[in-house]
């Protein structure tokens, strides 16, 4: 990836983090967490900015790494349809779910 595109993405992620990550940890949030937050509660304008900076396949891969609870079911379905229409690979019908059962039980 060219450095100009990488710099554009870094500025975009910094802007998104400042607006969508309201909790602060000692370490900055990872790219996939910021993008998942925008995918879940972002404005339409920010969705378009995200799509301009990342390909449908990149967004699909980032989305598949989302942890349970990061993307709402409604947003998951919105992005599932949007990325499928853009030609991205297969996406599960349901977002990742939390499991309250221990493997030892």
Secondary structure as GFF3:
##gff-version 3
##sequence-region A 1 105
A	DSSP	alpha_helix	3	20	.	.	.	ID=ss1
A	DSSP	alpha_helix	31	41	.	.	.	ID=ss2
A	DSSP	alpha_helix	44	53	.	.	.	ID=ss3
A	DSSP	alpha_helix	56	64	.	.	.	ID=ss4
A	DSSP	alpha_helix	73	85	.	.	.	ID=ss5
###
